[in-house]
Amino acid sequence: MLRVLAVLLVLLLASPLAAAAERVISLGGSVTEIVYALEEGDRLVADDASSLYPEAATQLPRVGYYRSLSLEGVLSLRPDLLIVSENAGPPEVLERLRAMGVSVVTVSDRPGVDSLYERVRDVAAALGVEEAGERLRARIEASLENVAAASARHRKALIVIHRGGPLLSAGAGTSADALLALSGLENVAAGGQGYKPLSEEAMVALAPEMIITTTMSAESAGGLAAFAARPGVAATPAADEGRVIAVDDLLLLGMGPRVAEAVGLLREASN
């Protein structure tokens, strides 16, 4: 009997129900934002360089970038749970963490709002707050319904990113493309897949009526005015009509809990 009780005790202590993880690391900007939206940010001991919102997330220790993790950096923070984007890696680092007894939960990072809802559900489940996850999903759905009711012009749009190298356009299969669709805008770069280099000449040929870049991209160009003055940008209908805008990086590219805010902003700018 004592042996049976000992086995049951071990199983109980190993169960997720025994104690919620209190030293959590989130990897991926949208993942981190969801943790905070679930009001569980106080359980985070670290995140990664893509975790830009809320402000509290930027004050946490960083373990680098979620696609290029350091095993030693993660272990030094003694986590009992990692919640990571499916694009996190390298895979061998995550496997070694699992082998060392660290719980690693991988969540969807596919583009689109359905993937967002799946991500909310899985992050909430990993944290043991499923009901909060259901409430968060309901809030996101209601917010999207509200912004969808607002009027918007159907315009040809282009999302351009500048990170020090060549300009990049957001094509099909990206969260940026999904955001444009939710906003009632036509992605003129949808003929390509993913993020592709974009020449000034190609930008002119696409003739976008609206150009959206990220805040960091505008800053790297010397400000939004300097970005809009680039030859390729300045020669587009978007520049002629004054529809070259900058949007917070994670808001534009992250497909996170604030997606309705992003949709509302783009719909308003299209009018």
TATASUL-V462068 format. One record per residue. PHI is phi in whole degrees, -180 to 180 (none if undefined). OMEGA is omega in whole degrees, -180 to 180 (NA if undefined). Layout:
# TATASUL-V462068
<<PHI,OMEGA> <PHI,OMEGA>>
This chain:
# TATASUL-V462068
<<none,180> <-61,179> <-65,179> <-62,179> <-63,179> <-64,179> <-63,179> <-62,179> <-64,178> <-62,180> <-63,180> <-64,-179> <-67,180> <-82,-176> <-74,176> <-61,-179> <-76,-175> <-65,-179> <-157,178> <-71,177> <-61,-178> <-116,178> <-121,-171> <-107,171> <-117,177> <-108,-176> <-128,-176> <121,-174> <-57,-180> <-68,179> <-60,-180> <-62,-180> <-62,178> <-65,178> <-56,180> <-70,179> <-64,176> <-83,-179> <63,179> <-119,-177> <-62,-179> <-71,178> <-91,-180> <-80,174> <-108,178> <-171,171> <-146,-178> <-125,-172> <-66,179> <-85,-178> <-86,-172> <-105,-177> <-147,-3> <-76,-178> <-56,-179> <-59,-180> <-65,-178> <-77,-180> <-94,-179> <-79,170> <-57,-179> <-109,177> <-107,-179> <92,180> <-103,-170> <-63,178> <-87,-176> <-139,-174> <-76,173> <-104,180> <-59,-178> <-65,180> <-63,179> <-68,-177> <-63,-178> <-63,-179> <-95,176> <50,-180> <-74,169> <-107,178> <-155,169> <-114,172> <-113,-167> <-130,170> <-61,178> <-64,177> <-92,-179> <-71,180> <-179,3> <-66,-178> <-56,-178> <-66,177> <-68,179> <-65,179> <-66,179> <-66,177> <-63,178> <-61,-179> <-63,-180> <-90,174> <96,178> <-85,177> <-73,180> <-123,179> <-109,-180> <-101,-178> <-123,-176> <-61,174> <-132,178> <-70,178> <-71,175> <114,-175> <-72,178> <-63,177> <-65,177> <-60,-180> <-63,177> <-64,180> <-64,177> <-58,-179> <-59,-174> <-74,176> <-65,179> <-62,179> <-65,-180> <-63,-179> <-92,180> <74,-179> <-128,-175> <-58,-179> <-65,176> <-63,177> <-64,178> <-65,179> <-67,179> <-64,178> <-60,-180> <-61,179> <-66,179> <-64,180> <-60,-179> <-64,180> <-65,178> <-66,177> <-63,-180> <-65,-178> <-72,179> <-67,-179> <-78,-179> <-77,-180> <-72,178> <-156,177> <-88,175> <-80,-177> <-124,174> <-82,-173> <-123,180> <-140,174> <-101,-175> <-121,180> <-121,178> <-129,-177> <-122,177> <100,177> <-98,177> <-69,173> <-63,177> <-123,174> <-106,179> <-93,-178> <-97,180> <-65,178> <78,178> <-118,176> <-64,178> <-63,178> <-63,178> <-63,179> <-66,178> <-61,179> <-63,178> <-62,-177> <-89,180> <76,-179> <-110,179> <-93,179> <-83,-177> <-73,178> <-101,-175> <-70,176> <-70,177> <-109,179> <-101,175> <74,-180> <-98,-174> <-122,174> <-57,-176> <-130,177> <-81,177> <-60,-179> <-65,179> <-66,178> <-63,179> <-63,-178> <-65,179> <-71,176> <49,179> <-68,175> <-90,-179> <-151,177> <-119,179> <-118,174> <-123,179> <-92,179> <-58,180> <-66,177> <-64,179> <-63,180> <-64,-180> <-69,178> <-89,-178> <98,-179> <116,-177> <-63,180> <-62,179> <-67,177> <-62,-179> <-67,-179> <-87,177> <-56,-175> <-53,-178> <-66,180> <-72,-175> <-64,-177> <-94,-179> <-103,173> <-57,179> <-59,179> <-69,179> <-59,-176> <-95,179> <69,-180> <-115,171> <-114,-173> <-128,175> <-117,-178> <-128,176> <-45,-173> <-55,-177> <-69,178> <-64,-177> <-78,-169> <-109,-170> <-89,-175> <45,-178> <-111,-177> <-60,-180> <-92,-175> <-57,180> <-65,176> <-62,179> <-65,179> <-62,180> <-60,180> <-64,-179> <-69,179> <-64,179> <-65,-179> <-68,-179> <-79,-177> <-81,NA>>
